[in-house]
Amino acid sequence: QASIQSQLEAQAAPESEFQARRQARRAAERIETYLNSRAYFAPDISYAVEPGTPPLARVRVEPGPRFVIGALETDIMGAELSDEAIQALADVQSLQSGNVADPKAVIAQEAGLIAALRNSGYAEATALERQTLGDRDAGTLDIVYRIEPGPRIILGNVVYPNDTRTRRVYLDRLIPFEPNTVYRPSVLNAFTRRLNATRLYRLASVQTSDVPKETLPNGDEVRDVLVQLQERERYTVTSGTSFSTSEGPGFTGSLTRRHATRRGDTITATATVA
């Protein structure tokens, strides 16, 4: 009861029966949402208004049974997955028949299934609308996760912008994978981090091409890795003043030169007059 009461907002006393009825209806809706979030999917909630000055709104709540999971299935829409992906899906199956049908846990497992597929090379894996069937008398909820894996992605060649000043040989040293490697989000993220760590680019992003350049006999798609780079200015000039008890007032200036050899180098010269 205290948990339900905590979901209700403090409101001013109603001035009319119409206003009291509206407050009661809103309270009933909030209570139902709260109970549903706690796996009480079939509550019996009613409200009434007693005349008076001010009128009094009353809400009656019968939570009903707390639902548990009945049948639990994962439908991959007829796709043929790799052995690695099948094992990865099995490893993230944390819910079982008989567990409380907590909506947060149900959603979290679906997110885990998608992450497992993407980490196994299925970069375009998406969740379709879940199928749920509740039995009020039995207090059970049957759940079918519907997942569209899409093709498994194989990483092809790395393609850089044509206008980048950095030499390709330097950029190639930053690539953390070999050609024909199975797609992994962590691999592309690592490549992006390495590019940003050079501090040569305002923007560095890495993603696979939307269009495959080759489809293998087993259905895998080979896609090039597209790199987007926005280089910083080649020169940066800074200046400032200083003061110390030993040297008195002074002036400091610096000049930074990037890509002097086009191999990711940065040269900084600093001068101080005091």
Contacts in CASP RR format, 6 or more apart in sequence:
PFRMAT RR
TARGET T0000
AUTHOR 0000-0000-0000
METHOD contacts of the structure
MODEL  1
QASIQSQLEAQAAPESEFQARRQARRAAERIETYLNSRAYFAPDISYAVE
PGTPPLARVRVEPGPRFVIGALETDIMGAELSDEAIQALADVQSLQSGNV
ADPKAVIAQEAGLIAALRNSGYAEATALERQTLGDRDAGTLDIVYRIEPG
PRIILGNVVYPNDTRTRRVYLDRLIPFEPNTVYRPSVLNAFTRRLNATRL
YRLASVQTSDVPKETLPNGDEVRDVLVQLQERERYTVTSGTSFSTSEGPG
FTGSLTRRHATRRGDTITATATVA
3 34 0 8 1.000
4 31 0 8 1.000
4 34 0 8 1.000
4 35 0 8 1.000
4 61 0 8 1.000
7 30 0 8 1.000
7 31 0 8 1.000
7 34 0 8 1.000
8 27 0 8 1.000
8 30 0 8 1.000
8 31 0 8 1.000
9 30 0 8 1.000
11 23 0 8 1.000
13 54 0 8 1.000
14 20 0 8 1.000
14 23 0 8 1.000
14 54 0 8 1.000
14 55 0 8 1.000
14 57 0 8 1.000
15 54 0 8 1.000
16 55 0 8 1.000
17 49 0 8 1.000
17 51 0 8 1.000
17 55 0 8 1.000
19 55 0 8 1.000
20 49 0 8 1.000
20 54 0 8 1.000
20 55 0 8 1.000
20 56 0 8 1.000
20 57 0 8 1.000
21 47 0 8 1.000
21 49 0 8 1.000
21 57 0 8 1.000
23 57 0 8 1.000
24 47 0 8 1.000
24 48 0 8 1.000
24 49 0 8 1.000
24 57 0 8 1.000
24 58 0 8 1.000
24 59 0 8 1.000
25 47 0 8 1.000
27 47 0 8 1.000
27 57 0 8 1.000
27 59 0 8 1.000
28 45 0 8 1.000
28 46 0 8 1.000
28 47 0 8 1.000
28 59 0 8 1.000
31 43 0 8 1.000
31 45 0 8 1.000
31 59 0 8 1.000
31 61 0 8 1.000
32 43 0 8 1.000
32 45 0 8 1.000
35 41 0 8 1.000
35 43 0 8 1.000
35 61 0 8 1.000
35 63 0 8 1.000
36 43 0 8 1.000
36 103 0 8 1.000
37 103 0 8 1.000
37 104 0 8 1.000
38 66 0 8 1.000
38 102 0 8 1.000
39 66 0 8 1.000
39 67 0 8 1.000
39 68 0 8 1.000
39 100 0 8 1.000
39 101 0 8 1.000
39 102 0 8 1.000
39 103 0 8 1.000
39 141 0 8 1.000
40 63 0 8 1.000
40 64 0 8 1.000
40 65 0 8 1.000
40 66 0 8 1.000
40 67 0 8 1.000
41 67 0 8 1.000
41 101 0 8 1.000
41 134 0 8 1.000
41 136 0 8 1.000
41 141 0 8 1.000
42 64 0 8 1.000
42 65 0 8 1.000
42 67 0 8 1.000
42 136 0 8 1.000
42 139 0 8 1.000
43 61 0 8 1.000
43 62 0 8 1.000
43 63 0 8 1.000
43 64 0 8 1.000
44 61 0 8 1.000
44 62 0 8 1.000
44 64 0 8 1.000
45 59 0 8 1.000
45 60 0 8 1.000
45 61 0 8 1.000
45 62 0 8 1.000
46 59 0 8 1.000
46 60 0 8 1.000
47 57 0 8 1.000
47 58 0 8 1.000
47 59 0 8 1.000
47 60 0 8 1.000
48 57 0 8 1.000
48 58 0 8 1.000
48 60 0 8 1.000
49 55 0 8 1.000
49 56 0 8 1.000
49 57 0 8 1.000
49 58 0 8 1.000
50 56 0 8 1.000
50 57 0 8 1.000
50 58 0 8 1.000
65 136 0 8 1.000
65 139 0 8 1.000
66 100 0 8 1.000
66 139 0 8 1.000
67 100 0 8 1.000
67 101 0 8 1.000
67 134 0 8 1.000
67 139 0 8 1.000
67 140 0 8 1.000
67 141 0 8 1.000
68 97 0 8 1.000
68 98 0 8 1.000
68 99 0 8 1.000
68 100 0 8 1.000
68 101 0 8 1.000
68 139 0 8 1.000
68 140 0 8 1.000
68 141 0 8 1.000
69 95 0 8 1.000
69 96 0 8 1.000
69 97 0 8 1.000
69 98 0 8 1.000
69 99 0 8 1.000
69 100 0 8 1.000
69 101 0 8 1.000
69 140 0 8 1.000
69 141 0 8 1.000
69 142 0 8 1.000
69 143 0 8 1.000
70 97 0 8 1.000
70 98 0 8 1.000
70 140 0 8 1.000
70 141 0 8 1.000
70 142 0 8 1.000
70 143 0 8 1.000
71 97 0 8 1.000
71 142 0 8 1.000
71 143 0 8 1.000
71 144 0 8 1.000
72 95 0 8 1.000
72 96 0 8 1.000
72 97 0 8 1.000
72 142 0 8 1.000
72 143 0 8 1.000
73 143 0 8 1.000
73 144 0 8 1.000
73 145 0 8 1.000
74 89 0 8 1.000
74 93 0 8 1.000
74 113 0 8 1.000
74 144 0 8 1.000
74 145 0 8 1.000
74 147 0 8 1.000
75 144 0 8 1.000
75 145 0 8 1.000
75 146 0 8 1.000
75 147 0 8 1.000
76 147 0 8 1.000
76 148 0 8 1.000
76 149 0 8 1.000
77 128 0 8 1.000
77 146 0 8 1.000
77 147 0 8 1.000
77 148 0 8 1.000
77 149 0 8 1.000
79 148 0 8 1.000
79 149 0 8 1.000
79 150 0 8 1.000
81 89 0 8 1.000
81 117 0 8 1.000
81 120 0 8 1.000
81 122 0 8 1.000
81 149 0 8 1.000
82 120 0 8 1.000
82 152 0 8 1.000
84 120 0 8 1.000
85 116 0 8 1.000
85 117 0 8 1.000
85 120 0 8 1.000
85 121 0 8 1.000
85 122 0 8 1.000
85 149 0 8 1.000
85 152 0 8 1.000
88 116 0 8 1.000
88 117 0 8 1.000
88 119 0 8 1.000
88 120 0 8 1.000
89 113 0 8 1.000
89 116 0 8 1.000
89 117 0 8 1.000
91 116 0 8 1.000
92 109 0 8 1.000
92 112 0 8 1.000
92 113 0 8 1.000
92 115 0 8 1.000
92 116 0 8 1.000
93 109 0 8 1.000
94 105 0 8 1.000
94 109 0 8 1.000
95 105 0 8 1.000
95 106 0 8 1.000
95 109 0 8 1.000
99 105 0 8 1.000
101 140 0 8 1.000
101 141 0 8 1.000
101 143 0 8 1.000
106 130 0 8 1.000
106 143 0 8 1.000
109 145 0 8 1.000
110 127 0 8 1.000
110 130 0 8 1.000
110 145 0 8 1.000
111 127 0 8 1.000
113 127 0 8 1.000
113 145 0 8 1.000
113 147 0 8 1.000
114 125 0 8 1.000
114 126 0 8 1.000
114 127 0 8 1.000
114 147 0 8 1.000
117 125 0 8 1.000
117 147 0 8 1.000
117 149 0 8 1.000
118 125 0 8 1.000
118 185 0 8 1.000
119 184 0 8 1.000
119 185 0 8 1.000
119 186 0 8 1.000
120 152 0 8 1.000
120 182 0 8 1.000
121 152 0 8 1.000
121 153 0 8 1.000
121 182 0 8 1.000
121 183 0 8 1.000
121 184 0 8 1.000
122 149 0 8 1.000
122 150 0 8 1.000
122 151 0 8 1.000
122 152 0 8 1.000
122 153 0 8 1.000
122 183 0 8 1.000
123 153 0 8 1.000
123 183 0 8 1.000
123 185 0 8 1.000
123 208 0 8 1.000
124 149 0 8 1.000
124 150 0 8 1.000
124 151 0 8 1.000
124 153 0 8 1.000
125 147 0 8 1.000
125 148 0 8 1.000
125 149 0 8 1.000
125 150 0 8 1.000
126 147 0 8 1.000
126 148 0 8 1.000
127 145 0 8 1.000
127 146 0 8 1.000
127 147 0 8 1.000
127 148 0 8 1.000
128 146 0 8 1.000
128 147 0 8 1.000
128 148 0 8 1.000
129 146 0 8 1.000
130 143 0 8 1.000
130 144 0 8 1.000
130 145 0 8 1.000
130 146 0 8 1.000
131 143 0 8 1.000
131 144 0 8 1.000
131 146 0 8 1.000
132 141 0 8 1.000
132 142 0 8 1.000
132 143 0 8 1.000
132 144 0 8 1.000
133 141 0 8 1.000
133 142 0 8 1.000
134 140 0 8 1.000
134 141 0 8 1.000
134 142 0 8 1.000
135 141 0 8 1.000
135 142 0 8 1.000
151 212 0 8 1.000
151 215 0 8 1.000
151 219 0 8 1.000
151 220 0 8 1.000
151 221 0 8 1.000
152 182 0 8 1.000
152 183 0 8 1.000
152 219 0 8 1.000
152 220 0 8 1.000
152 221 0 8 1.000
153 182 0 8 1.000
153 183 0 8 1.000
153 208 0 8 1.000
153 220 0 8 1.000
153 221 0 8 1.000
153 223 0 8 1.000
154 180 0 8 1.000
154 181 0 8 1.000
154 182 0 8 1.000
154 183 0 8 1.000
154 216 0 8 1.000
154 220 0 8 1.000
154 221 0 8 1.000
154 222 0 8 1.000
154 223 0 8 1.000
155 177 0 8 1.000
155 179 0 8 1.000
155 180 0 8 1.000
155 181 0 8 1.000
155 182 0 8 1.000
155 183 0 8 1.000
155 187 0 8 1.000
155 208 0 8 1.000
155 222 0 8 1.000
155 223 0 8 1.000
155 225 0 8 1.000
156 179 0 8 1.000
156 180 0 8 1.000
156 213 0 8 1.000
156 222 0 8 1.000
156 223 0 8 1.000
156 224 0 8 1.000
156 225 0 8 1.000
157 179 0 8 1.000
157 224 0 8 1.000
157 225 0 8 1.000
158 171 0 8 1.000
158 172 0 8 1.000
158 175 0 8 1.000
158 224 0 8 1.000
158 225 0 8 1.000
158 227 0 8 1.000
159 209 0 8 1.000
159 224 0 8 1.000
159 225 0 8 1.000
159 226 0 8 1.000
159 227 0 8 1.000
160 168 0 8 1.000
160 171 0 8 1.000
160 227 0 8 1.000
160 229 0 8 1.000
161 227 0 8 1.000
161 228 0 8 1.000
161 229 0 8 1.000
164 171 0 8 1.000
164 229 0 8 1.000
164 231 0 8 1.000
165 231 0 8 1.000
165 234 0 8 1.000
165 259 0 8 1.000
165 262 0 8 1.000
166 200 0 8 1.000
166 229 0 8 1.000
166 231 0 8 1.000
166 259 0 8 1.000
166 262 0 8 1.000
166 263 0 8 1.000
166 264 0 8 1.000
167 262 0 8 1.000
167 263 0 8 1.000
169 263 0 8 1.000
170 262 0 8 1.000
170 263 0 8 1.000
170 264 0 8 1.000
171 195 0 8 1.000
171 227 0 8 1.000
174 191 0 8 1.000
174 194 0 8 1.000
174 195 0 8 1.000
174 198 0 8 1.000
175 191 0 8 1.000
176 187 0 8 1.000
176 190 0 8 1.000
176 191 0 8 1.000
176 194 0 8 1.000
177 187 0 8 1.000
177 191 0 8 1.000
180 222 0 8 1.000
181 187 0 8 1.000
183 208 0 8 1.000
183 223 0 8 1.000
188 206 0 8 1.000
188 207 0 8 1.000
188 208 0 8 1.000
188 225 0 8 1.000
191 206 0 8 1.000
191 225 0 8 1.000
191 227 0 8 1.000
192 204 0 8 1.000
192 205 0 8 1.000
192 206 0 8 1.000
195 201 0 8 1.000
195 204 0 8 1.000
195 206 0 8 1.000
195 227 0 8 1.000
195 229 0 8 1.000
196 204 0 8 1.000
198 264 0 8 1.000
199 232 0 8 1.000
199 266 0 8 1.000
200 231 0 8 1.000
200 232 0 8 1.000
200 258 0 8 1.000
200 259 0 8 1.000
200 264 0 8 1.000
200 266 0 8 1.000
201 229 0 8 1.000
201 230 0 8 1.000
201 231 0 8 1.000
201 232 0 8 1.000
202 230 0 8 1.000
202 231 0 8 1.000
202 232 0 8 1.000
203 228 0 8 1.000
203 229 0 8 1.000
203 230 0 8 1.000
204 227 0 8 1.000
204 228 0 8 1.000
204 229 0 8 1.000
204 230 0 8 1.000
205 227 0 8 1.000
205 228 0 8 1.000
206 225 0 8 1.000
206 226 0 8 1.000
206 227 0 8 1.000
206 228 0 8 1.000
207 225 0 8 1.000
207 226 0 8 1.000
207 228 0 8 1.000
208 223 0 8 1.000
208 224 0 8 1.000
208 225 0 8 1.000
208 226 0 8 1.000
209 223 0 8 1.000
209 224 0 8 1.000
209 225 0 8 1.000
209 226 0 8 1.000
210 223 0 8 1.000
211 223 0 8 1.000
212 221 0 8 1.000
212 222 0 8 1.000
212 223 0 8 1.000
213 222 0 8 1.000
213 223 0 8 1.000
213 224 0 8 1.000
214 221 0 8 1.000
214 222 0 8 1.000
215 221 0 8 1.000
215 222 0 8 1.000
216 222 0 8 1.000
231 258 0 8 1.000
231 259 0 8 1.000
232 258 0 8 1.000
233 258 0 8 1.000
234 257 0 8 1.000
234 258 0 8 1.000
234 259 0 8 1.000
235 255 0 8 1.000
235 256 0 8 1.000
235 257 0 8 1.000
235 258 0 8 1.000
236 255 0 8 1.000
236 256 0 8 1.000
236 258 0 8 1.000
237 253 0 8 1.000
237 254 0 8 1.000
237 255 0 8 1.000
237 256 0 8 1.000
238 253 0 8 1.000
238 254 0 8 1.000
238 256 0 8 1.000
239 251 0 8 1.000
239 252 0 8 1.000
239 253 0 8 1.000
239 254 0 8 1.000
240 251 0 8 1.000
240 252 0 8 1.000
240 253 0 8 1.000
241 249 0 8 1.000
241 250 0 8 1.000
241 251 0 8 1.000
241 252 0 8 1.000
242 249 0 8 1.000
242 250 0 8 1.000
242 251 0 8 1.000
242 252 0 8 1.000
242 272 0 8 1.000
242 274 0 8 1.000
243 249 0 8 1.000
243 250 0 8 1.000
244 274 0 8 1.000
247 274 0 8 1.000
248 274 0 8 1.000
249 274 0 8 1.000
250 272 0 8 1.000
250 273 0 8 1.000
250 274 0 8 1.000
251 272 0 8 1.000
251 273 0 8 1.000
251 274 0 8 1.000
252 270 0 8 1.000
252 271 0 8 1.000
252 272 0 8 1.000
252 273 0 8 1.000
253 270 0 8 1.000
253 271 0 8 1.000
253 272 0 8 1.000
254 268 0 8 1.000
254 269 0 8 1.000
254 270 0 8 1.000
254 271 0 8 1.000
255 268 0 8 1.000
255 269 0 8 1.000
256 266 0 8 1.000
256 267 0 8 1.000
256 268 0 8 1.000
257 266 0 8 1.000
257 267 0 8 1.000
257 268 0 8 1.000
257 269 0 8 1.000
258 264 0 8 1.000
258 265 0 8 1.000
258 266 0 8 1.000
258 267 0 8 1.000
259 265 0 8 1.000
260 267 0 8 1.000
END
